Amino acid sequence: MSSYTLQILTWIFVLSFICLNVQCKEILANYSPNYRQLDCKYDLPTSDQICDCTNRNKNYFLPLFNGNINNLKVQNCKNVLVTLNTFRDVDHIEHIHFTNIKELTLEAHSLGFKRQLPVPKIKLIFTNVYFSEIVPYSIGGGIDSITFNNCYIKKLNAYAINSVYETVYLIAFENTGIDVIESQALKKLDIEHFIMRNTTIWSHFPSRAFSALTITHEISISNCTFATISSHAIELDHVSDFIFSNNKVDLLDGEAFQMNANGRILIERNNFTQMSHSALSAINVDRPNSARQRNMEIQFTSNDIFKTDHPIRFDLARDINIRILNLKFSNIIDCDKAKELRNNGFLQQYAETIYFRIGTPTDGYSSLSSILSNRCANTTYLIAIISVAIVLLLILVIVGVAIFYRFWWMKRKPNQQISMIIPDGKTYRETQIMIQIENAGLLKTNL
């Protein structure tokens, strides 16, 4: 081969390498400037693959994994990118744990894992992670559980978690804040346990945010804060136990919870600034089990409502009852309002277990029956009782005065001497003669 030909081939190789390098840089530039591949190390004692940024102020993307991985840990990073192809060639992986990530960017389908039996499904754990957004179809496939703990999600897009194979054992949001959640963010999922705890939804919770979910065991939402829970925000095709407790809700809209249930429905110790009278009307007994669950009821216990629709009532589905205990309306009422509430059939039914506050904000709560019988008794009835009492009192006074005067007068009256006529010691015959003589005027002197 001539030197000239060799030079030409060398230049072709150099130019190809330069072009390839430029193309790679352009691809990476599409992600974000100054991204570098994160070096991951295999930890022999634990069999974990560890990708540690050691808190360096740099942006990284995960390398392309392949083969079998037991556990993958990505930690202590400023910014990490997970691409569509990051886990494409992985045959086996059990745990992926993202910890202390200032911003985690997920491409669509980046955490969508193929399901190959009998390989175990994957557990995804996010701890202290910030997401600018979770884009549609980010998470899916062979997922066993998804846990967000102490995370912040600026935007949870529609279909963010979707197309999961079979049943997910657990989906949990704990100590997490979500700025915006779109409709159908979670859709068509079979879940054994759904937990939302100590979580804040800063914007309104839209209709069908959780759509067409099947909860085989329990959904528990506790110690959370919501601005508005819109109509049909939570749609459950089937649920066993539904627990909504210790939450603060600015507005609970009509038919906020739409579900077919065949277990416990417990709504307790919540604070509702405003609650629609039809908020619970879309809760139904699961039809296949309706015969077995004839006496199924919503347990509505120790809740606090500031404002509700007028007149106060709860609309319910025909095949379900409600049990109300210690329900408090925190807005202050007066006696006129209390008397108006007397005619409310719903409140009459629960007059002993529904409480209002009357007077000033410092006054405590009293049951409606207690308010009506004690604080706000009927004025006419009260006047009649007082009038009768006054008349009886006057009668007693008059009788008392009469009796007193009678005894006093008898005591003060002087004693009178009783004079008796004692006849003379004459015989009856002599007396007759004397009377005749006196009548005739013949007797001038005594005999």
C-alpha positions in Angstrom: 0.0 0.0 0.0 1.4 3.4 -1.0 2.0 6.1 1.5 -0.5 8.3 -0.3 -3.3 5.7 0.1 -2.3 5.3 3.8 -2.6 9.1 4.3 -6.0 9.1 2.7 -7.2 6.3 5.0 -5.8 8.0 8.0 -7.6 11.3 7.2 -10.9 9.3 6.6 -10.5 7.7 10.0 -9.7 11.0 11.7 -12.6 12.8 10.1 -15.0 9.9 10.9 -13.9 10.0 14.6 -14.4 13.8 14.7 -17.8 13.5 13.1 -18.8 10.8 15.5 -17.5 12.8 18.5 -19.4 15.9 17.3 -22.6 13.8 16.8 -22.3 12.4 20.4 -21.8 15.9 21.8 -24.8 17.1 19.9 -26.9 14.2 21.4 -25.7 15.0 24.9 -26.3 18.7 24.2 -29.9 17.8 23.6 -30.1 16.7 27.2 -28.4 19.6 28.8 -25.1 21.3 28.5 -22.1 19.9 30.4 -23.6 16.5 31.1 -21.1 13.8 31.9 -21.5 10.1 32.2 -21.6 9.0 35.9 -19.1 6.4 36.8 -20.7 3.5 38.8 -18.9 0.9 40.8 -19.7 -2.6 41.8 -19.7 -3.2 45.6 -18.5 -6.7 46.2 -19.8 -7.2 49.8 -23.4 -6.1 48.9 -23.5 -7.0 45.2 -24.8 -3.4 44.7 -24.0 -1.2 41.8 -23.3 2.2 43.3 -23.4 5.5 41.4 -22.2 8.2 43.8 -21.7 11.8 42.6 -20.2 12.6 46.0 -22.1 15.9 46.0 -20.0 17.4 43.1 -21.5 20.4 41.4 -21.8 18.7 38.0 -24.6 17.2 35.8 -24.5 13.5 35.1 -26.4 11.0 33.0 -26.5 7.3 34.0 -24.5 4.9 31.8 -26.3 2.2 29.8 -26.7 -0.9 32.0 -27.0 -4.4 30.8 -27.2 -8.0 32.1 -28.1 -8.7 35.7 -28.0 -6.2 38.5 -29.2 -6.9 42.0 -29.5 -3.4 43.5 -28.6 0.0 42.0 -28.0 3.0 44.1 -27.8 6.5 42.7 -26.9 9.1 45.3 -25.6 12.5 46.4 -26.0 14.2 43.0 -26.8 17.7 41.8 -28.5 16.6 38.6 -29.0 13.2 37.1 -30.5 12.2 33.8 -32.1 8.8 33.2 -32.5 8.3 29.4 -34.8 6.0 27.4 -32.0 3.5 26.9 -30.5 3.5 30.4 -32.1 0.2 31.4 -33.0 -1.1 27.9 -30.6 -4.1 28.0 -31.0 -5.0 31.6 -32.2 -8.6 32.1 -32.6 -8.6 35.8 -32.8 -5.9 38.5 -34.6 -5.9 41.8 -34.1 -2.5 43.5 -33.3 1.0 42.2 -32.8 3.6 44.9 -32.4 7.3 44.2 -31.2 9.2 47.2 -30.3 12.9 47.8 -30.7 14.1 44.2 -31.2 17.8 43.8 -32.8 17.2 40.4 -33.7 13.9 38.8 -34.8 14.1 35.2 -36.7 11.1 33.7 -37.2 10.6 30.0 -40.4 9.0 28.8 -40.2 5.2 29.3 -36.9 5.6 31.1 -38.1 3.5 34.0 -40.3 1.2 32.0 -39.1 -2.3 32.6 -39.8 -5.4 30.6 -41.4 -8.2 32.5 -39.6 -11.6 32.2 -41.0 -14.3 34.4 -39.8 -15.6 36.8 -37.6 -12.5 37.3 -38.9 -10.5 40.4 -40.6 -7.2 39.8 -38.7 -4.0 40.5 -38.8 -1.8 43.6 -38.3 1.9 42.9 -37.4 4.1 45.9 -37.0 7.9 45.7 -35.7 9.5 48.9 -35.0 13.2 49.2 -35.3 13.8 45.4 -36.5 16.8 43.5 -38.4 16.4 40.2 -39.0 19.4 38.0 -41.6 17.2 36.4 -42.4 13.5 35.9 -43.2 13.3 32.2 -45.9 11.0 30.7 -45.0 7.3 30.6 -41.9 7.7 32.8 -42.6 4.7 35.0 -44.2 1.4 34.0 -43.6 -2.2 33.1 -42.7 -4.8 35.7 -43.0 -2.7 38.9 -43.5 -4.2 42.3 -43.5 -0.9 44.4 -43.0 2.8 44.0 -42.1 4.9 47.0 -41.6 8.7 47.2 -40.2 9.7 50.6 -39.3 13.3 51.4 -39.5 14.3 47.8 -40.7 17.4 45.9 -42.5 17.1 42.6 -43.1 20.3 40.7 -45.3 18.7 38.1 -46.8 15.2 38.0 -48.0 14.9 34.4 -50.8 12.8 33.0 -49.9 9.1 32.6 -46.7 9.6 34.6 -47.3 6.2 36.2 -49.0 4.0 33.6 -49.0 0.6 31.9 -47.7 -1.4 34.9 -47.8 -5.2 34.5 -50.0 -7.1 36.8 -50.5 -5.8 40.4 -48.3 -3.2 42.1 -47.9 -4.2 45.7 -47.3 -0.6 46.9 -47.5 3.0 45.7 -46.6 5.5 48.5 -46.2 9.2 48.7 -44.8 10.1 52.2 -43.6 13.5 53.4 -43.8 14.8 49.8 -44.9 18.0 48.2 -46.6 18.2 44.7 -47.0 21.6 43.1 -49.2 20.5 40.1 -50.9 17.2 39.5 -52.6 16.6 36.2 -55.7 14.7 35.4 -55.0 10.9 34.9 -51.5 11.1 36.5 -52.2 7.6 37.8 -54.4 5.6 35.5 -55.5 1.9 35.1 -53.4 0.5 37.9 -54.0 -2.6 40.1 -52.6 -1.8 43.5 -52.6 -3.8 46.7 -51.8 -0.9 49.0 -51.9 2.9 48.2 -50.5 5.2 50.9 -50.4 9.0 50.9 -49.1 10.4 54.2 -47.9 13.8 55.3 -48.1 15.0 51.7 -49.2 18.4 50.4 -50.9 19.1 47.0 -50.4 22.8 46.6 -52.7 23.4 43.6 -56.2 21.9 43.1 -56.5 18.1 42.9 -58.2 17.8 39.5 -60.9 15.5 38.3 -59.6 12.0 37.5 -56.2 12.6 39.0 -56.3 9.0 40.2 -58.3 7.3 37.5 -59.6 3.7 37.0 -57.6 2.3 39.9 -58.3 -1.0 41.5 -57.2 -1.2 45.2 -57.4 -4.8 46.4 -56.6 -4.1 50.0 -56.4 -0.5 51.3 -56.0 3.1 50.2 -55.0 5.3 53.1 -54.7 9.1 52.8 -53.7 10.7 56.1 -52.1 13.9 57.5 -52.2 15.5 54.0 -53.1 19.0 52.9 -55.2 19.8 49.8 -56.4 23.0 48.3 -59.3 21.7 46.4 -60.4 18.1 45.8 -62.4 18.3 42.6 -65.4 16.2 41.5 -64.3 12.6 40.7 -60.7 13.4 41.7 -60.3 9.9 43.0 -61.9 7.2 40.9 -61.7 3.7 42.2 -63.2 0.9 40.1 -62.9 -1.3 43.2 -61.6 -0.8 46.7 -61.6 -2.9 49.8 -60.8 -0.4 52.6 -60.9 3.4 52.1 -59.4 5.5 54.9 -59.3 9.3 54.7 -58.1 10.7 58.1 -56.4 13.7 59.7 -56.4 15.8 56.5 -56.9 19.5 55.9 -59.0 20.3 52.8 -60.0 23.8 51.7 -62.8 22.5 49.4 -64.2 19.0 49.1 -66.3 19.2 45.9 -69.4 17.2 45.0 -68.7 13.5 44.3 -65.1 14.0 45.1 -64.7 10.3 45.8 -66.1 8.0 43.2 -65.7 4.3 44.2 -67.2 0.9 44.5 -66.3 -0.4 47.9 -66.9 -3.6 49.8 -64.9 -2.9 53.1 -64.4 -0.1 55.5 -65.1 3.5 54.5 -63.6 5.6 57.3 -63.5 9.4 57.1 -62.3 10.8 60.4 -60.6 13.7 62.1 -60.5 15.8 59.0 -60.8 19.6 58.8 -62.9 20.8 55.8 -63.1 24.5 55.2 -65.9 23.9 52.8 -67.6 20.7 52.0 -70.3 20.0 49.4 -73.4 18.2 50.5 -72.9 15.7 47.7 -69.2 15.1 48.4 -69.9 11.5 49.4 -72.7 10.7 47.0 -70.6 8.8 44.5 -69.5 6.2 47.1 -71.2 2.9 46.3 -71.3 -0.6 47.5 -69.4 -2.9 45.1 -72.2 -4.5 43.1 -70.9 -8.1 43.1 -70.8 -8.0 46.9 -73.9 -5.9 47.5 -75.9 -8.8 48.9 -73.3 -9.5 51.5 -72.8 -5.8 52.3 -76.4 -4.7 52.9 -75.6 -2.8 56.0 -72.5 -1.1 54.7 -71.9 2.4 56.0 -69.6 5.4 55.8 -68.1 6.1 59.2 -67.9 9.9 59.4 -66.3 10.5 62.8 -64.8 13.6 64.6 -64.7 15.8 61.5 -64.7 19.6 61.5 -66.5 21.6 58.8 -66.5 25.3 58.7 -69.0 25.8 55.8 -71.3 23.6 53.8 -74.2 24.0 51.4 -77.5 25.2 52.6 -79.6 23.5 53.9 -77.1 21.2 55.7 -77.4 17.6 54.5 -75.3 14.8 53.1 -76.5 13.1 49.9 -75.7 9.4 49.7 -76.1 6.6 47.3 -79.2 4.5 47.9 -77.4 1.3 48.9 -75.2 2.9 51.7 -75.7 4.4 55.1 -73.7 6.9 57.1 -72.8 6.9 60.7 -72.1 10.4 62.1 -70.3 10.9 65.4 -68.9 14.1 66.9 -69.3 16.3 63.7 -68.4 19.9 64.5 -69.5 22.9 62.5 -66.9 25.6 63.5 -68.7 28.6 62.1 -70.5 30.6 64.8 -74.3 30.7 64.9 -76.9 32.6 66.9 -80.2 31.5 68.3 -82.2 32.6 65.2 -80.0 30.3 63.1 -80.3 27.5 65.6 -84.1 27.7 65.5 -83.9 27.7 61.7 -81.8 24.5 61.9 -84.5 22.9 64.2 -86.6 22.2 61.0 -83.8 20.5 59.2 -84.7 16.8 58.9 -81.1 15.7 58.6 -80.0 17.6 61.7 -83.0 16.3 63.6 -81.8 12.8 63.0 -78.3 13.6 64.3 -79.1 16.3 66.8 -77.1 14.6 69.6 -74.0 14.0 67.6 -73.7 17.2 65.5 -72.2 20.2 67.3 -72.3 23.9 66.7 -70.6 26.9 68.3 -72.9 29.7 69.5 -71.9 33.0 70.9 -68.2 34.0 70.6 -65.2 32.2 69.1 -64.0 31.3 72.6 -67.2 29.4 73.4 -67.1 25.7 73.2 -69.2 23.3 71.1 -72.6 22.1 72.1 -74.9 19.6 70.4 -77.8 21.1 68.5 -80.3 19.5 70.9 -78.5 21.1 73.9 -78.5 24.5 72.2 -82.2 24.4 71.4 -83.2 23.2 74.9 -80.8 25.3 76.9 -79.3 28.3 75.2 -82.1 29.0 72.7 -85.3 27.8 74.3 -88.6 29.0 72.6 -89.4 32.6 73.8 -93.2 32.2 73.7 -93.0 29.0 75.7 -90.7 30.6 78.2 -93.0 33.6 78.6 -96.0 31.3 79.2 -94.1 29.4 81.9 -93.0 32.7 83.6 -96.6 34.1 83.5 -98.0 31.0 85.1 -95.3 31.1 87.7 -96.1 34.7 88.5 -99.9 34.0 88.8 -99.3 31.1 91.1 -96.9 33.2 93.1 -99.5 36.0 93.5 -102.1 33.5 94.6 -99.8 32.1 97.2 -99.0 35.6 98.4 -102.7 36.5 98.7 -103.5 33.3 100.5 -100.5 33.8 102.8 -101.6 37.4 103.6 -105.1 36.4 104.3 -104.1 33.6 106.7 -101.6 35.9 108.4 -104.1 38.7 108.8 -106.7 36.3 110.2 -104.4 35.0 112.9 -103.1 38.4 113.6 -106.6 39.9 114.0 -107.7 37.1 116.3 -104.7 37.7 118.5 -105.3 41.5 118.7 -109.2 41.4 119.4 -110.0 42.1 123.2 -111.6 39.4 125.2 -115.4 39.9 125.7 -117.3 38.8 128.9 -120.3 36.5 128.3 -123.3 37.6 130.5 -125.9 35.0 131.5 -129.5 35.6 132.7 -130.0 33.7 135.9 -133.7 33.3 136.6 -135.1 34.0 140.1 -135.7 31.2 142.3 -139.4 31.0 141.7 -141.5 28.3 140.4 -142.6 28.1 136.9 -146.3 28.8 138.0 -145.3 31.9 139.9 -143.3 33.2 137.0 -146.3 32.8 134.7 -148.5 34.7 137.1 -146.0 37.5 137.3 -145.7 37.8 133.6 -149.5 38.1 133.3 -149.7 40.7 136.0 -146.9 42.7 134.4 -148.6 42.5 131.0 -151.8 43.8 132.6 -150.0 46.7 134.2 -151.2 45.8 137.6 -147.9 45.2 139.2 -146.3 48.3 140.5 -143.8 46.7 142.8 -141.9 43.6 143.0 -143.5 40.8 145.0 
